[in-house]
Amino acid sequence: MTEQVVLMRTALDVLSGPLVIWDADGTLAYASRRFYDTFGLSPDEVEGQPEQGLEAAFARRGLALSPGSSRFESSDGALFERKSRPLADGARLETFHDLSTAAEQAQRREEILGVASHDLRSPLANVRSYAGLLLGGRLQLEPRVKRAAEVIARNSDRALRLLQSWFDTQRAETGEFDVDKQPVPLADLLSEALESRRSFAAEKGVELLTRLPASLPLVEVDRERFGNALGALLDNALTRAEPPGSVEVSVEERPDELWLGFTDTGPALSPEESKAAFDRDELVLREKHLGVGFAVAVARSVLQAHGGTTGVDSSGGRTTFFLVMPRPKGAAELLAPPPA
């Protein structure tokens, strides 16, 4: 055994979970230490064996492992999933994931998020409430005090939104991100997003355009979260566009889905930038604050929770961030025209 092979095996034993490596001829060439510890097997039982030999060794430990199956249950009720990927020269890597442990860890993270959400949001909510009380009109405030209260209220609102967005992305990673979906006119959502940003577009010298069908359908969405996601994609396009450029919001109706695009005339994205266009951690580190990029990453989590997908295309001097949403079965067409 060469020194390189010894080093590789040592590294895998220390760093990896349960895994095995199959040679191109289908014999088991290596199994990690965690593999042996997890399933109570020894190298003499499995190394150099074909897959049938591994199945027999698993069967002796009360595990039903058969070719083509992705999940199996141990005699003590633990649930595992096996995943395979090709390696060089016809070899194959197979990993084994304890789904029971993963579920417990996800539940634990959700409980921690719940505690953190409450403890961080409650003080901010109190600050916002008292600022609202000062601005309620019952008290005569000096202009300087009133401006200070307005700043407190505005920044409290922003902090609460950022906290909610951060917790939403964390919950999306654990599969615990629930949305309250109700039928909502898509025209209303787009109109709200467009109207609230027209003045910013005009001040920046960017033309805000739309390319929409004659009528728009109802969509089953969480109105607030989905509306925020549309706004985030529109903010991203407006931020990228430089005067005298433009931003175009477009909708394409397809038999079972809706395609919504936000196209800007800003600088083209590199392949690396396109790959990280919705990557929360990469965008936060790049911007050094929870800005537009973070909001776009949150939008992806929201859309995925609705059963949708996101993507980006940057070519021909135009960049389009888009989302694809499933249309509810039997959704009625909205009679009101879409926003101009």
Helices and strands as residue ranges (DSSP letters): H 3-15, E 19-22, E 28-31, H 33-39, H 43-46, H 51-60, E 71-73, E 79-86, G 88-90, E 92-98, H 99-134, H 143-174, E 182-185, H 186-195, H 198-204, E 207-211, E 218-221, H 223-240, E 246-253, E 257-264, H 271-275, H 280-287, H 292-305, E 309-315, E 318-326
